[in-house]
């Protein structure tokens, strides 16, 4: 497991309220939300970036997408949400433990991915 803040949250070293949890991933609220609903889905396996994923991670990546759809529905944004994966510092990734952002609860301007 990674030694990032997400690894520490997953291990319980840093307390956090899980909105969702299973054997493959957790979901928590983003501490700097860009939308009324802004949740992070974090795999328990510490893959630094999406480009670091291997063919053996295919099932995990698919699972994350299905969890995102389920959570979006539970959070009331199931018909209108944005799913974002930042890959690398130049793309805005600040924690190098792969994670998905679910954002919803407000309209998003065309062409603006995050804010």
C-alpha positions, 0 to 999 in steps of 0.5 A, a space after each residue: 500500500 502506498 505511503 501517500 495520504 490516501 494510503 494512510 487513510 486506507 490503513 486508518 492512520 488518518 481518520 476519515 469517514 468512508 462514504 463507501 468501502 469494499 475490498 477493492 476501494 474506498 470513497 471519501 469526500 474531497 477536502 477541497 470540493 469543486 462542486 456540491 458533490 465531490 467524492 474521491 474513489 480510491 483503490 486500496 492498491 496503490 497505483 501511482 498514476 493511471 499510466 502506471 496501471 497494468 493489464 492485471 489491473 483491468 478488473 480493478 479499473 472497471 470496478 472503480 467505474 462501476 462504484 462511481 456510477 453506484 455512488 453517483 446514484 446514491 449521492 443524487 447526481 446519477 444522471 449528471 455527474 463528471 468523472 475525472 482522473 488526473 494523471 501526472 502533476 501537469 494534469 493537476 494530480 497532487 496525490 500520486 495514488 490513483 483516484 477518481 473524482 465524482 463531481 456533480 450537483 451543479 452544471 459544468 461549462 462545456 470544455 472545463 473539466 474541473 472547475 
